C-alpha cells in the first residue's frame, strides 16, 4: 500500500470511531434526560441506531428545546 492509501484507511478509521463515540454519548445523554418518557427514549435510541450521524445531529438540535420546555434551563439571548 502506498502512503495515500494508508491515509485514507486512517481517515476512515478515525471517522468510524468518531461516529461510534458520538452515538454512545447521545444514547447516554438521552437516557439521562428527565423530561422524556420511556417511549420517547426508545424512539431516540432507535433513531441513533438506524441513522447514526443524522440522529446525533437531530438530537443536538432538539435537546435545547427540550431542556428549555421543562423550565429548568433558560437559554440566554446573545443579540
PDB file of N, CA, C and O in Angstrom:
ATOM      1  N   UNK A   1       0.836  -1.188   0.000  1.00  0.00           N
ATOM      2  CA  UNK A   1       0.000   0.000   0.000  1.00  0.00           C
ATOM      3  C   UNK A   1       0.877   1.247   0.000  1.00  0.00           C
ATOM      4  O   UNK A   1       1.952   1.294   0.598  1.00  0.00           O
ATOM      5  N   UNK A   2       0.369   2.236  -0.691  1.00  0.00           N
ATOM      6  CA  UNK A   2       1.097   3.488  -0.748  1.00  0.00           C
ATOM      7  C   UNK A   2       0.661   4.395   0.402  1.00  0.00           C
ATOM      8  O   UNK A   2      -0.275   4.076   1.135  1.00  0.00           O
ATOM      9  N   UNK A   3       1.336   5.507   0.547  1.00  0.00           N
ATOM     10  CA  UNK A   3       1.088   6.405   1.675  1.00  0.00           C
ATOM     11  C   UNK A   3      -0.314   6.992   1.641  1.00  0.00           C
ATOM     12  O   UNK A   3      -0.953   7.115   2.686  1.00  0.00           O
ATOM     13  N   UNK A   4      -0.803   7.356   0.466  1.00  0.00           N
ATOM     14  CA  UNK A   4      -2.139   7.947   0.384  1.00  0.00           C
ATOM     15  C   UNK A   4      -3.214   6.925   0.726  1.00  0.00           C
ATOM     16  O   UNK A   4      -4.263   7.294   1.254  1.00  0.00           O
ATOM     17  N   UNK A   5      -2.977   5.652   0.439  1.00  0.00           N
ATOM     18  CA  UNK A   5      -3.943   4.614   0.809  1.00  0.00           C
ATOM     19  C   UNK A   5      -3.986   4.433   2.330  1.00  0.00           C
ATOM     20  O   UNK A   5      -5.052   4.237   2.913  1.00  0.00           O
ATOM     21  N   UNK A   6      -2.821   4.501   2.954  1.00  0.00           N
ATOM     22  CA  UNK A   6      -2.781   4.417   4.418  1.00  0.00           C
ATOM     23  C   UNK A   6      -3.492   5.615   5.045  1.00  0.00           C
ATOM     24  O   UNK A   6      -4.166   5.486   6.066  1.00  0.00           O
ATOM     25  N   UNK A   7      -3.331   6.774   4.421  1.00  0.00           N
ATOM     26  CA  UNK A   7      -4.001   7.973   4.935  1.00  0.00           C
ATOM     27  C   UNK A   7      -5.517   7.827   4.836  1.00  0.00           C
ATOM     28  O   UNK A   7      -6.235   8.233   5.750  1.00  0.00           O
ATOM     29  N   UNK A   8      -6.012   7.253   3.738  1.00  0.00           N
ATOM     30  CA  UNK A   8      -7.451   7.029   3.599  1.00  0.00           C
ATOM     31  C   UNK A   8      -7.965   6.023   4.618  1.00  0.00           C
ATOM     32  O   UNK A   8      -9.046   6.199   5.180  1.00  0.00           O
ATOM     33  N   UNK A   9      -7.194   4.973   4.855  1.00  0.00           N
ATOM     34  CA  UNK A   9      -7.584   3.968   5.853  1.00  0.00           C
ATOM     35  C   UNK A   9      -7.625   4.594   7.237  1.00  0.00           C
ATOM     36  O   UNK A   9      -8.553   4.343   8.006  1.00  0.00           O
ATOM     37  N   UNK A  10      -6.637   5.398   7.556  1.00  0.00           N
ATOM     38  CA  UNK A  10      -6.595   6.076   8.850  1.00  0.00           C
ATOM     39  C   UNK A  10      -7.766   7.047   9.004  1.00  0.00           C
ATOM     40  O   UNK A  10      -8.385   7.109  10.066  1.00  0.00           O
ATOM     41  N   UNK A  11      -8.067   7.800   7.953  1.00  0.00           N
ATOM     42  CA  UNK A  11      -9.184   8.725   7.987  1.00  0.00           C
ATOM     43  C   UNK A  11     -10.516   7.991   8.159  1.00  0.00           C
ATOM     44  O   UNK A  11     -11.376   8.441   8.916  1.00  0.00           O
ATOM     45  N   UNK A  12     -10.691   6.880   7.471  1.00  0.00           N
ATOM     46  CA  UNK A  12     -11.917   6.092   7.609  1.00  0.00           C
ATOM     47  C   UNK A  12     -12.046   5.526   9.016  1.00  0.00           C
ATOM     48  O   UNK A  12     -13.138   5.524   9.583  1.00  0.00           O
ATOM     49  N   UNK A  13     -10.958   5.054   9.577  1.00  0.00           N
ATOM     50  CA  UNK A  13     -10.988   4.524  10.936  1.00  0.00           C
ATOM     51  C   UNK A  13     -11.310   5.588  11.965  1.00  0.00           C
ATOM     52  O   UNK A  13     -12.100   5.357  12.880  1.00  0.00           O
ATOM     53  N   UNK A  14     -10.695   6.759  11.816  1.00  0.00           N
ATOM     54  CA  UNK A  14     -10.973   7.844  12.757  1.00  0.00           C
ATOM     55  C   UNK A  14     -12.410   8.336  12.658  1.00  0.00           C
ATOM     56  O   UNK A  14     -13.028   8.655  13.673  1.00  0.00           O
ATOM     57  N   UNK A  15     -12.943   8.400  11.449  1.00  0.00           N
ATOM     58  CA  UNK A  15     -14.332   8.835  11.316  1.00  0.00           C
ATOM     59  C   UNK A  15     -15.288   7.794  11.888  1.00  0.00           C
ATOM     60  O   UNK A  15     -16.321   8.160  12.448  1.00  0.00           O
ATOM     61  N   UNK A  16     -14.969   6.508  11.762  1.00  0.00           N
ATOM     62  CA  UNK A  16     -15.811   5.469  12.357  1.00  0.00           C
ATOM     63  C   UNK A  16     -15.787   5.554  13.881  1.00  0.00           C
ATOM     64  O   UNK A  16     -16.820   5.386  14.529  1.00  0.00           O
ATOM     65  N   UNK A  17     -14.620   5.812  14.449  1.00  0.00           N
ATOM     66  CA  UNK A  17     -14.512   5.965  15.907  1.00  0.00           C
ATOM     67  C   UNK A  17     -15.284   7.200  16.365  1.00  0.00           C
ATOM     68  O   UNK A  17     -15.931   7.169  17.412  1.00  0.00           O
ATOM     69  N   UNK A  18     -15.226   8.282  15.597  1.00  0.00           N
ATOM     70  CA  UNK A  18     -15.960   9.498  15.943  1.00  0.00           C
ATOM     71  C   UNK A  18     -17.464   9.256  15.943  1.00  0.00           C
ATOM     72  O   UNK A  18     -18.154   9.662  16.878  1.00  0.00           O
ATOM     73  N   UNK A  19     -17.980   8.599  14.904  1.00  0.00           N
ATOM     74  CA  UNK A  19     -19.418   8.348  14.810  1.00  0.00           C
ATOM     75  C   UNK A  19     -19.868   7.412  15.933  1.00  0.00           C
ATOM     76  O   UNK A  19     -20.926   7.624  16.526  1.00  0.00           O
ATOM     77  N   UNK A  20     -19.075   6.381  16.229  1.00  0.00           N
ATOM     78  CA  UNK A  20     -19.437   5.467  17.305  1.00  0.00           C
ATOM     79  C   UNK A  20     -19.420   6.179  18.652  1.00  0.00           C
ATOM     80  O   UNK A  20     -20.310   5.966  19.475  1.00  0.00           O
ATOM     81  N   UNK A  21     -18.422   7.018  18.884  1.00  0.00           N
ATOM     82  CA  UNK A  21     -18.365   7.776  20.133  1.00  0.00           C
ATOM     83  C   UNK A  21     -19.513   8.760  20.265  1.00  0.00           C
ATOM     84  O   UNK A  21     -20.068   8.928  21.351  1.00  0.00           O
ATOM     85  N   UNK A  22     -19.873   9.410  19.170  1.00  0.00           N
ATOM     86  CA  UNK A  22     -20.995  10.340  19.203  1.00  0.00           C
ATOM     87  C   UNK A  22     -22.299   9.610  19.492  1.00  0.00           C
ATOM     88  O   UNK A  22     -23.146  10.122  20.223  1.00  0.00           O
ATOM     89  N   UNK A  23     -22.468   8.423  18.927  1.00  0.00           N
ATOM     90  CA  UNK A  23     -23.679   7.647  19.196  1.00  0.00           C
ATOM     91  C   UNK A  23     -23.756   7.199  20.647  1.00  0.00           C
ATOM     92  O   UNK A  23     -24.820   7.272  21.262  1.00  0.00           O
ATOM     93  N   UNK A  24     -22.651   6.741  21.192  1.00  0.00           N
ATOM     94  CA  UNK A  24     -22.639   6.312  22.594  1.00  0.00           C
ATOM     95  C   UNK A  24     -22.958   7.493  23.502  1.00  0.00           C
ATOM     96  O   UNK A  24     -23.746   7.363  24.439  1.00  0.00           O
ATOM     97  N   UNK A  25     -22.347   8.646  23.230  1.00  0.00           N
ATOM     98  CA  UNK A  25     -22.639   9.832  24.029  1.00  0.00           C
ATOM     99  C   UNK A  25     -24.115  10.212  23.937  1.00  0.00           C
ATOM    100  O   UNK A  25     -24.744  10.522  24.949  1.00  0.00           O
ATOM    101  N   UNK A  26     -24.665  10.187  22.722  1.00  0.00           N
ATOM    102  CA  UNK A  26     -26.056  10.591  22.527  1.00  0.00           C
ATOM    103  C   UNK A  26     -27.016   9.629  23.234  1.00  0.00           C
ATOM    104  O   UNK A  26     -28.011  10.065  23.812  1.00  0.00           O
ATOM    105  N   UNK A  27     -26.729   8.340  23.193  1.00  0.00           N
ATOM    106  CA  UNK A  27     -27.596   7.371  23.862  1.00  0.00           C
ATOM    107  C   UNK A  27     -27.595   7.610  25.365  1.00  0.00           C
ATOM    108  O   UNK A  27     -28.658   7.628  25.986  1.00  0.00           O
ATOM    109  N   UNK A  28     -26.419   7.793  25.960  1.00  0.00           N
ATOM    110  CA  UNK A  28     -26.365   8.058  27.397  1.00  0.00           C
ATOM    111  C   UNK A  28     -27.008   9.404  27.739  1.00  0.00           C
ATOM    112  O   UNK A  28     -27.618   9.552  28.798  1.00  0.00           O
ATOM    113  N   UNK A  29     -26.872  10.377  26.848  1.00  0.00           N
ATOM    114  CA  UNK A  29     -27.489  11.681  27.090  1.00  0.00           C
ATOM    115  C   UNK A  29     -29.012  11.580  27.058  1.00  0.00           C
ATOM    116  O   UNK A  29     -29.692  12.216  27.863  1.00  0.00           O
ATOM    117  N   UNK A  30     -29.543  10.798  26.147  1.00  0.00           N
ATOM    118  CA  UNK A  30     -30.991  10.596  26.079  1.00  0.00           C
ATOM    119  C   UNK A  30     -31.473   9.851  27.324  1.00  0.00           C
ATOM    120  O   UNK A  30     -32.522  10.186  27.875  1.00  0.00           O
ATOM    121  N   UNK A  31     -30.736   8.868  27.760  1.00  0.00           N
ATOM    122  CA  UNK A  31     -31.151   8.101  28.936  1.00  0.00           C
ATOM    123  C   UNK A  31     -31.135   8.933  30.212  1.00  0.00           C
ATOM    124  O   UNK A  31     -31.859   8.622  31.157  1.00  0.00           O
ATOM    125  N   UNK A  32     -30.317   9.990  30.253  1.00  0.00           N
ATOM    126  CA  UNK A  32     -30.251  10.847  31.434  1.00  0.00           C
ATOM    127  C   UNK A  32     -31.290  11.958  31.444  1.00  0.00           C
ATOM    128  O   UNK A  32     -31.450  12.626  32.465  1.00  0.00           O
ATOM    129  N   UNK A  33     -31.995  12.179  30.351  1.00  0.00           N
ATOM    130  CA  UNK A  33     -32.980  13.256  30.276  1.00  0.00           C
ATOM    131  C   UNK A  33     -34.199  12.932  31.128  1.00  0.00           C
ATOM    132  O   UNK A  33     -34.848  11.904  30.931  1.00  0.00           O
ATOM    133  N   UNK A  34     -34.504  13.805  32.067  1.00  0.00           N
ATOM    134  CA  UNK A  34     -35.661  13.603  32.933  1.00  0.00           C
ATOM    135  C   UNK A  34     -36.969  13.974  32.242  1.00  0.00           C
ATOM    136  O   UNK A  34     -38.023  13.451  32.604  1.00  0.00           O
ATOM    137  N   UNK A  35     -36.921  14.855  31.268  1.00  0.00           N
ATOM    138  CA  UNK A  35     -38.130  15.331  30.620  1.00  0.00           C
ATOM    139  C   UNK A  35     -38.713  14.376  29.585  1.00  0.00           C
ATOM    140  O   UNK A  35     -39.785  14.646  29.043  1.00  0.00           O
ATOM    141  N   UNK A  36     -38.035  13.271  29.299  1.00  0.00           N
ATOM    142  CA  UNK A  36     -38.512  12.322  28.304  1.00  0.00           C
ATOM    143  C   UNK A  36     -39.149  11.116  28.974  1.00  0.00           C
ATOM    144  O   UNK A  36     -38.663  10.632  29.996  1.00  0.00           O
ATOM    145  N   UNK A  37     -40.237  10.636  28.392  1.00  0.00           N
ATOM    146  CA  UNK A  37     -40.817   9.398  28.904  1.00  0.00           C
ATOM    147  C   UNK A  37     -40.105   8.201  28.265  1.00  0.00           C
ATOM    148  O   UNK A  37     -39.226   8.377  27.422  1.00  0.00           O
ATOM    149  N   UNK A  38     -40.481   7.007  28.661  1.00  0.00           N
ATOM    150  CA  UNK A  38     -39.782   5.802  28.229  1.00  0.00           C
ATOM    151  C   UNK A  38     -39.924   5.574  26.714  1.00  0.00           C
ATOM    152  O   UNK A  38     -38.968   5.156  26.062  1.00  0.00           O
ATOM    153  N   UNK A  39     -41.089   5.840  26.166  1.00  0.00           N
ATOM    154  CA  UNK A  39     -41.307   5.652  24.729  1.00  0.00           C
ATOM    155  C   UNK A  39     -40.423   6.602  23.923  1.00  0.00           C
ATOM    156  O   UNK A  39     -39.829   6.201  22.923  1.00  0.00           O
ATOM    157  N   UNK A  40     -40.338   7.843  24.353  1.00  0.00           N
ATOM    158  CA  UNK A  40     -39.504   8.821  23.643  1.00  0.00           C
ATOM    159  C   UNK A  40     -38.029   8.420  23.704  1.00  0.00           C
ATOM    160  O   UNK A  40     -37.306   8.577  22.720  1.00  0.00           O
ATOM    161  N   UNK A  41     -37.586   7.913  24.828  1.00  0.00           N
ATOM    162  CA  UNK A  41     -36.192   7.459  24.940  1.00  0.00           C
ATOM    163  C   UNK A  41     -35.914   6.306  23.993  1.00  0.00           C
ATOM    164  O   UNK A  41     -34.864   6.267  23.351  1.00  0.00           O
ATOM    165  N   UNK A  42     -36.840   5.374  23.902  1.00  0.00           N
ATOM    166  CA  UNK A  42     -36.662   4.237  22.999  1.00  0.00           C
ATOM    167  C   UNK A  42     -36.642   4.709  21.549  1.00  0.00           C
ATOM    168  O   UNK A  42     -35.835   4.231  20.751  1.00  0.00           O
ATOM    169  N   UNK A  43     -37.517   5.634  21.209  1.00  0.00           N
ATOM    170  CA  UNK A  43     -37.559   6.145  19.836  1.00  0.00           C
ATOM    171  C   UNK A  43     -36.266   6.883  19.468  1.00  0.00           C
ATOM    172  O   UNK A  43     -35.760   6.733  18.356  1.00  0.00           O
ATOM    173  N   UNK A  44     -35.738   7.675  20.396  1.00  0.00           N
ATOM    174  CA  UNK A  44     -34.468   8.352  20.141  1.00  0.00           C
ATOM    175  C   UNK A  44     -33.343   7.343  19.954  1.00  0.00           C
ATOM    176  O   UNK A  44     -32.530   7.485  19.041  1.00  0.00           O
ATOM    177  N   UNK A  45     -33.287   6.324  20.808  1.00  0.00           N
ATOM    178  CA  UNK A  45     -32.234   5.303  20.690  1.00  0.00           C
ATOM    179  C   UNK A  45     -32.352   4.567  19.359  1.00  0.00           C
ATOM    180  O   UNK A  45     -31.335   4.286  18.725  1.00  0.00           O
ATOM    181  N   UNK A  46     -33.561   4.253  18.926  1.00  0.00           N
ATOM    182  CA  UNK A  46     -33.740   3.607  17.628  1.00  0.00           C
ATOM    183  C   UNK A  46     -33.287   4.510  16.489  1.00  0.00           C
ATOM    184  O   UNK A  46     -32.706   4.042  15.509  1.00  0.00           O
ATOM    185  N   UNK A  47     -33.555   5.797  16.621  1.00  0.00           N
ATOM    186  CA  UNK A  47     -33.098   6.738  15.599  1.00  0.00           C
ATOM    187  C   UNK A  47     -31.574   6.744  15.510  1.00  0.00           C
ATOM    188  O   UNK A  47     -31.014   6.819  14.417  1.00  0.00           O
ATOM    189  N   UNK A  48     -30.904   6.664  16.660  1.00  0.00           N
ATOM    190  CA  UNK A  48     -29.440   6.635  16.657  1.00  0.00           C
ATOM    191  C   UNK A  48     -28.897   5.374  16.000  1.00  0.00           C
ATOM    192  O   UNK A  48     -27.842   5.417  15.367  1.00  0.00           O
ATOM    193  N   UNK A  49     -29.592   4.261  16.138  1.00  0.00           N
ATOM    194  CA  UNK A  49     -29.127   3.024  15.529  1.00  0.00           C
ATOM    195  C   UNK A  49     -29.437   2.963  14.034  1.00  0.00           C
ATOM    196  O   UNK A  49     -28.663   2.392  13.266  1.00  0.00           O
ATOM    197  N   UNK A  50     -30.561   3.544  13.616  1.00  0.00           N
ATOM    198  CA  UNK A  50     -30.963   3.464  12.210  1.00  0.00           C
ATOM    199  C   UNK A  50     -30.160   4.449  11.358  1.00  0.00           C
ATOM    200  O   UNK A  50     -29.619   4.068  10.320  1.00  0.00           O
ATOM    201  N   UNK A  51     -30.081   5.683  11.779  1.00  0.00           N
ATOM    202  CA  UNK A  51     -29.311   6.703  11.055  1.00  0.00           C
ATOM    203  C   UNK A  51     -28.354   7.368  12.054  1.00  0.00           C
ATOM    204  O   UNK A  51     -28.695   8.398  12.637  1.00  0.00           O
ATOM    205  N   UNK A  52     -27.180   6.802  12.254  1.00  0.00           N
ATOM    206  CA  UNK A  52     -26.311   7.208  13.364  1.00  0.00           C
ATOM    207  C   UNK A  52     -25.938   8.687  13.396  1.00  0.00           C
ATOM    208  O   UNK A  52     -26.272   9.376  14.359  1.00  0.00           O
ATOM    209  N   UNK A  53     -25.273   9.178  12.399  1.00  0.00           N
ATOM    210  CA  UNK A  53     -24.783  10.556  12.472  1.00  0.00           C
ATOM    211  C   UNK A  53     -25.924  11.561  12.343  1.00  0.00           C
ATOM    212  O   UNK A  53     -25.915  12.589  13.019  1.00  0.00           O
ATOM    213  N   UNK A  54     -26.898  11.283  11.494  1.00  0.00           N
ATOM    214  CA  UNK A  54     -28.047  12.166  11.348  1.00  0.00           C
ATOM    215  C   UNK A  54     -28.845  12.231  12.650  1.00  0.00           C
ATOM    216  O   UNK A  54     -29.327  13.299  13.028  1.00  0.00           O
ATOM    217  N   UNK A  55     -28.987  11.099  13.335  1.00  0.00           N
ATOM    218  CA  UNK A  55     -29.713  11.075  14.599  1.00  0.00           C
ATOM    219  C   UNK A  55     -29.045  11.925  15.661  1.00  0.00           C
ATOM    220  O   UNK A  55     -29.725  12.611  16.424  1.00  0.00           O
ATOM    221  N   UNK A  56     -27.727  11.888  15.721  1.00  0.00           N
ATOM    222  CA  UNK A  56     -26.994  12.690  16.697  1.00  0.00           C
ATOM    223  C   UNK A  56     -27.155  14.179  16.388  1.00  0.00           C
ATOM    224  O   UNK A  56     -27.324  14.985  17.303  1.00  0.00           O
ATOM    225  N   UNK A  57     -27.103  14.543  15.120  1.00  0.00           N
ATOM    226  CA  UNK A  57     -27.272  15.952  14.746  1.00  0.00           C
ATOM    227  C   UNK A  57     -28.679  16.429  15.100  1.00  0.00           C
ATOM    228  O   UNK A  57     -28.851  17.541  15.600  1.00  0.00           O
ATOM    229  N   UNK A  58     -29.678  15.598  14.846  1.00  0.00           N
ATOM    230  CA  UNK A  58     -31.054  15.962  15.193  1.00  0.00           C
ATOM    231  C   UNK A  58     -31.196  16.096  16.707  1.00  0.00           C
ATOM    232  O   UNK A  58     -31.880  17.001  17.185  1.00  0.00           O
ATOM    233  N   UNK A  59     -30.557  15.204  17.466  1.00  0.00           N
ATOM    234  CA  UNK A  59     -30.620  15.280  18.929  1.00  0.00           C
ATOM    235  C   UNK A  59     -29.966  16.579  19.424  1.00  0.00           C
ATOM    236  O   UNK A  59     -30.498  17.235  20.319  1.00  0.00           O
ATOM    237  N   UNK A  60     -28.834  16.947  18.854  1.00  0.00           N
ATOM    238  CA  UNK A  60     -28.182  18.191  19.252  1.00  0.00           C
ATOM    239  C   UNK A  60     -29.044  19.403  18.933  1.00  0.00           C
ATOM    240  O   UNK A  60     -28.979  20.411  19.636  1.00  0.00           O
ATOM    241  N   UNK A  61     -29.851  19.314  17.880  1.00  0.00           N
ATOM    242  CA  UNK A  61     -30.753  20.404  17.543  1.00  0.00           C
ATOM    243  C   UNK A  61     -31.968  20.430  18.476  1.00  0.00           C
ATOM    244  O   UNK A  61     -32.434  21.507  18.846  1.00  0.00           O
ATOM    245  N   UNK A  62     -32.481  19.270  18.857  1.00  0.00           N
ATOM    246  CA  UNK A  62     -33.710  19.190  19.653  1.00  0.00           C
ATOM    247  C   UNK A  62     -33.461  19.317  21.153  1.00  0.00           C
ATOM    248  O   UNK A  62     -34.370  19.713  21.882  1.00  0.00           O
ATOM    249  N   UNK A  63     -32.290  19.002  21.627  1.00  0.00           N
ATOM    250  CA  UNK A  63     -32.019  18.982  23.061  1.00  0.00           C
ATOM    251  C   UNK A  63     -32.238  20.335  23.744  1.00  0.00           C
ATOM    252  O   UNK A  63     -32.889  20.356  24.789  1.00  0.00           O
ATOM    253  N   UNK A  64     -31.742  21.465  23.230  1.00  0.00           N
ATOM    254  CA  UNK A  64     -32.007  22.735  23.926  1.00  0.00           C
ATOM    255  C   UNK A  64     -33.489  23.065  24.006  1.00  0.00           C
ATOM    256  O   UNK A  64     -33.926  23.692  24.971  1.00  0.00           O
ATOM    257  N   UNK A  65     -34.258  22.662  23.029  1.00  0.00           N
ATOM    258  CA  UNK A  65     -35.691  22.906  23.074  1.00  0.00           C
ATOM    259  C   UNK A  65     -36.353  22.073  24.158  1.00  0.00           C
ATOM    260  O   UNK A  65     -37.300  22.533  24.795  1.00  0.00           O
ATOM    261  N   UNK A  66     -35.875  20.866  24.377  1.00  0.00           N
ATOM    262  CA  UNK A  66     -36.439  20.018  25.425  1.00  0.00           C
ATOM    263  C   UNK A  66     -36.106  20.567  26.810  1.00  0.00           C
ATOM    264  O   UNK A  66     -36.973  20.610  27.683  1.00  0.00           O
ATOM    265  N   UNK A  67     -34.864  20.985  27.016  1.00  0.00           N
ATOM    266  CA  UNK A  67     -34.476  21.486  28.328  1.00  0.00           C
ATOM    267  C   UNK A  67     -35.118  22.840  28.607  1.00  0.00           C
ATOM    268  O   UNK A  67     -35.407  23.158  29.761  1.00  0.00           O
ATOM    269  N   UNK A  68     -35.345  23.636  27.573  1.00  0.00           N
ATOM    270  CA  UNK A  68     -35.989  24.926  27.760  1.00  0.00           C
ATOM    271  C   UNK A  68     -37.476  24.750  28.064  1.00  0.00           C
ATOM    272  O   UNK A  68     -38.051  25.531  28.822  1.00  0.00           O
ATOM    273  N   UNK A  69     -38.093  23.737  27.483  1.00  0.00           N
ATOM    274  CA  UNK A  69     -39.520  23.498  27.707  1.00  0.00           C
ATOM    275  C   UNK A  69     -39.799  23.041  29.132  1.00  0.00           C
ATOM    276  O   UNK A  69     -40.878  23.305  29.662  1.00  0.00           O
ATOM    277  N   UNK A  70     -38.843  22.358  29.759  1.00  0.00           N
ATOM    278  CA  UNK A  70     -39.070  21.878  31.112  1.00  0.00           C
ATOM    279  C   UNK A  70     -38.937  22.998  32.145  1.00  0.00           C
ATOM    280  O   UNK A  70     -39.377  22.832  33.283  1.00  0.00           O
ATOM    281  N   UNK A  71     -38.348  24.121  31.779  1.00  0.00           N
ATOM    282  CA  UNK A  71     -38.263  25.253  32.683  1.00  0.00           C
ATOM    283  C   UNK A  71     -37.036  25.242  33.583  1.00  0.00           C
ATOM    284  O   UNK A  71     -36.834  26.191  34.340  1.00  0.00           O
ATOM    285  N   UNK A  72     -36.220  24.214  33.526  1.00  0.00           N
ATOM    286  CA  UNK A  72     -35.046  24.163  34.387  1.00  0.00           C
ATOM    287  C   UNK A  72     -33.922  25.042  33.869  1.00  0.00           C
ATOM    288  O   UNK A  72     -33.268  25.742  34.642  1.00  0.00           O
ATOM    289  N   UNK A  73     -33.697  25.008  32.567  1.00  0.00           N
ATOM    290  CA  UNK A  73     -32.595  25.747  31.971  1.00  0.00           C
ATOM    291  C   UNK A  73     -33.174  26.761  30.996  1.00  0.00           C
ATOM    292  O   UNK A  73     -33.989  26.418  30.140  1.00  0.00           O
ATOM    293  N   UNK A  74     -32.757  27.985  31.129  1.00  0.00           N
ATOM    294  CA  UNK A  74     -33.234  29.009  30.204  1.00  0.00           C
ATOM    295  C   UNK A  74     -32.054  29.431  29.332  1.00  0.00           C
ATOM    296  O   UNK A  74     -30.967  29.720  29.832  1.00  0.00           O
ATOM    297  N   UNK A  75     -32.286  29.460  28.036  1.00  0.00           N
ATOM    298  CA  UNK A  75     -31.249  29.876  27.112  1.00  0.00           C
ATOM    299  C   UNK A  75     -31.128  31.388  27.136  1.00  0.00           C
ATOM    300  O   UNK A  75     -32.129  32.105  27.098  1.00  0.00           O
ATOM    301  N   UNK A  76     -29.901  31.862  27.199  1.00  0.00           N
ATOM    302  CA  UNK A  76     -29.682  33.289  27.254  1.00  0.00           C
ATOM    303  C   UNK A  76     -29.629  33.855  25.849  1.00  0.00           C
ATOM    304  O   UNK A  76     -29.033  33.255  24.954  1.00  0.00           O
ATOM    305  N   UNK A  77     -30.230  34.969  25.658  1.00  0.00           N
ATOM    306  CA  UNK A  77     -30.224  35.637  24.369  1.00  0.00           C
ATOM    307  C   UNK A  77     -28.924  36.383  24.205  1.00  0.00           C
ATOM    308  O   UNK A  77     -28.506  37.122  25.096  1.00  0.00           O
ATOM    309  N   UNK A  78     -28.274  36.190  23.054  1.00  0.00           N
ATOM    310  CA  UNK A  78     -26.964  36.814  22.850  1.00  0.00           C
ATOM    311  C   UNK A  78     -27.026  38.092  22.047  1.00  0.00           C
ATOM    312  O   UNK A  78     -26.097  38.896  22.125  1.00  0.00           O
ATOM    313  N   UNK A  79     -28.069  38.316  21.284  1.00  0.00           N
ATOM    314  CA  UNK A  79     -28.153  39.526  20.479  1.00  0.00           C
ATOM    315  C   UNK A  79     -29.250  40.431  20.982  1.00  0.00           C
ATOM    316  O   UNK A  79     -29.469  41.505  20.423  1.00  0.00           O
TER     317      UNK A  79
END
